Amino acid sequence: MTPLPEPFRIRPAMRGDVPILLDLIRGLAEFENLTHQVTATPERLAAALFGDRPAAEAILAEAEGHVVGFALFYTNFSTFLARPGLYLEDLFVKPEFRGRGYGKALLRHLAGIATSRGCGRFEWSVLDWNEAAIRFYRSQGAEVLPDWRICRVTGESLQNLGRNAT
């Protein structure tokens, strides 16, 4: 792999980056064939990342005068370790910038954040059909856990489950 071009930087996303982040999120959804699931609006994303109680953080990778990728992450918690963890919700590099080390740089940057914050884990999910990503993550030292499945409740099912909660 060739060295990352200069200037290259990874920086925290700012409120003014919301339109760029939404474009990147849509690009990720297109890659994953999930565009029908994207209902994010600029207002909701801005509130989630930069509101009174941020739910997540985002970083942007910039090179060659362009934003080339992003990662969105948040703190979770391991009861077994009694320590916080860092959960990577999304990592995406624009197709025309892949294979240049930007994804690896984003992943390493996040691992640095996790260690500096005293996290016991750095975790994420990967679609089972995305063999290239699985190979990449394994090459970076990640263990793909075969025995775990994601459980998700959304929409009306979430409303029903939460109804009459005590």
VEXROBA-553649 format. One line per field, with one value per residue (C-alpha): chain; residue in three letters; residue number from 0; x, y, z. Coordinates in steps of 0.5 Angstrom, whole numbers, plus 500, padded with zeros to 3 digits. Example, Ala and Ser with C-alpha at 12.3 -4.5 7.8 and 13.67 -1.06 7.14 Angstrom:
BEGIN
chain (A, A)
resn (ALA, SER)
resi (0, 1)
px (525, 527)
py (491, 498)
pz (516, 514)
This chain:
BEGIN
chain (A, A, A, A, A, A, A, A, A, A, A, A, A, A, A, A, A, A, A, A, A, A, A, A, A, A, A, A, A, A, A, A, A, A, A, A, A, A, A, A, A, A, A, A, A, A, A, A, A, A, A, A, A, A, A, A, A, A, A, A, A, A, A, A, A, A, A, A, A, A, A, A, A, A, A, A, A, A, A, A, A, A, A, A, A, A, A, A, A, A, A, A, A, A, A, A, A, A, A, A, A, A, A, A, A, A, A, A, A, A, A, A, A, A, A, A, A, A, A, A, A, A, A, A, A, A, A, A, A, A, A, A, A, A, A, A, A, A, A, A, A, A, A, A, A, A, A, A, A, A, A, A, A, A, A, A, A, A, A, A, A, A, A, A, A, A)
resn (MET, THR, PRO, LEU, PRO, GLU, PRO, PHE, ARG, ILE, ARG, PRO, ALA, MET, ARG, GLY, ASP, VAL, PRO, ILE, LEU, LEU, ASP, LEU, ILE, ARG, GLY, LEU, ALA, GLU, PHE, GLU, ASN, LEU, THR, HIS, GLN, VAL, THR, ALA, THR, PRO, GLU, ARG, LEU, ALA, ALA, ALA, LEU, PHE, GLY, ASP, ARG, PRO, ALA, ALA, GLU, ALA, ILE, LEU, ALA, GLU, ALA, GLU, GLY, HIS, VAL, VAL, GLY, PHE, ALA, LEU, PHE, TYR, THR, ASN, PHE, SER, THR, PHE, LEU, ALA, ARG, PRO, GLY, LEU, TYR, LEU, GLU, ASP, LEU, PHE, VAL, LYS, PRO, GLU, PHE, ARG, GLY, ARG, GLY, TYR, GLY, LYS, ALA, LEU, LEU, ARG, HIS, LEU, ALA, GLY, ILE, ALA, THR, SER, ARG, GLY, CYS, GLY, ARG, PHE, GLU, TRP, SER, VAL, LEU, ASP, TRP, ASN, GLU, ALA, ALA, ILE, ARG, PHE, TYR, ARG, SER, GLN, GLY, ALA, GLU, VAL, LEU, PRO, ASP, TRP, ARG, ILE, CYS, ARG, VAL, THR, GLY, GLU, SER, LEU, GLN, ASN, LEU, GLY, ARG, ASN, ALA, THR)
resi (0, 1, 2, 3, 4, 5, 6, 7, 8, 9, 10, 11, 12, 13, 14, 15, 16, 17, 18, 19, 20, 21, 22, 23, 24, 25, 26, 27, 28, 29, 30, 31, 32, 33, 34, 35, 36, 37, 38, 39, 40, 41, 42, 43, 44, 45, 46, 47, 48, 49, 50, 51, 52, 53, 54, 55, 56, 57, 58, 59, 60, 61, 62, 63, 64, 65, 66, 67, 68, 69, 70, 71, 72, 73, 74, 75, 76, 77, 78, 79, 80, 81, 82, 83, 84, 85, 86, 87, 88, 89, 90, 91, 92, 93, 94, 95, 96, 97, 98, 99, 100, 101, 102, 103, 104, 105, 106, 107, 108, 109, 110, 111, 112, 113, 114, 115, 116, 117, 118, 119, 120, 121, 122, 123, 124, 125, 126, 127, 128, 129, 130, 131, 132, 133, 134, 135, 136, 137, 138, 139, 140, 141, 142, 143, 144, 145, 146, 147, 148, 149, 150, 151, 152, 153, 154, 155, 156, 157, 158, 159, 160, 161, 162, 163, 164, 165)
px (500, 502, 503, 497, 498, 499, 496, 491, 488, 482, 478, 472, 466, 463, 456, 457, 459, 452, 450, 457, 455, 449, 451, 456, 451, 447, 453, 454, 447, 447, 453, 449, 443, 439, 438, 430, 432, 435, 430, 435, 434, 439, 436, 436, 443, 445, 441, 444, 451, 451, 445, 445, 446, 450, 448, 454, 461, 463, 470, 472, 478, 480, 485, 487, 482, 476, 472, 474, 471, 468, 466, 461, 461, 459, 461, 458, 459, 461, 459, 464, 469, 466, 469, 466, 467, 467, 462, 463, 456, 459, 465, 465, 470, 468, 469, 474, 478, 478, 485, 489, 489, 484, 479, 485, 487, 480, 480, 487, 485, 478, 483, 487, 481, 478, 485, 486, 479, 480, 476, 476, 473, 472, 467, 463, 458, 460, 455, 456, 456, 461, 467, 472, 471, 471, 478, 480, 478, 481, 488, 487, 487, 479, 476, 469, 465, 461, 456, 453, 447, 444, 437, 433, 427, 424, 418, 411, 415, 419, 413, 409, 414, 415, 408, 406, 413, 414)
py (500, 507, 512, 517, 523, 529, 533, 528, 529, 526, 531, 531, 533, 540, 542, 545, 538, 535, 536, 532, 527, 525, 525, 520, 516, 515, 513, 507, 506, 505, 501, 496, 496, 499, 506, 505, 505, 512, 517, 521, 529, 534, 537, 530, 528, 535, 534, 527, 529, 536, 537, 538, 531, 528, 521, 519, 523, 523, 524, 526, 523, 529, 528, 531, 537, 532, 529, 522, 518, 518, 514, 515, 512, 512, 509, 503, 499, 492, 489, 484, 488, 494, 499, 503, 501, 504, 502, 504, 504, 506, 507, 509, 511, 513, 508, 512, 513, 506, 502, 508, 507, 511, 506, 503, 510, 511, 505, 506, 513, 510, 505, 511, 514, 508, 507, 514, 514, 507, 503, 495, 494, 497, 493, 494, 489, 487, 485, 477, 478, 483, 479, 484, 488, 482, 480, 487, 487, 481, 483, 489, 484, 484, 477, 476, 473, 467, 466, 473, 476, 483, 484, 490, 493, 499, 503, 500, 494, 499, 503, 496, 494, 500, 501, 501, 501, 501)
pz (500, 498, 504, 505, 501, 504, 507, 510, 517, 521, 525, 529, 525, 527, 526, 519, 517, 518, 510, 509, 514, 511, 504, 507, 510, 504, 500, 506, 505, 498, 498, 503, 499, 505, 502, 504, 511, 511, 514, 518, 517, 518, 524, 527, 526, 528, 535, 536, 535, 537, 541, 549, 550, 544, 543, 538, 535, 528, 525, 518, 514, 509, 503, 497, 498, 500, 505, 503, 509, 516, 522, 527, 534, 541, 548, 550, 557, 558, 565, 565, 565, 568, 563, 558, 551, 544, 539, 532, 528, 521, 518, 510, 505, 499, 493, 489, 495, 497, 497, 500, 507, 509, 512, 516, 519, 521, 525, 528, 530, 533, 537, 539, 542, 545, 549, 551, 554, 558, 554, 555, 548, 541, 537, 531, 527, 519, 514, 513, 506, 506, 505, 503, 510, 514, 511, 512, 520, 521, 518, 523, 529, 530, 532, 528, 533, 530, 536, 537, 533, 533, 536, 534, 535, 531, 529, 531, 535, 539, 541, 543, 547, 550, 552, 559, 561, 569)
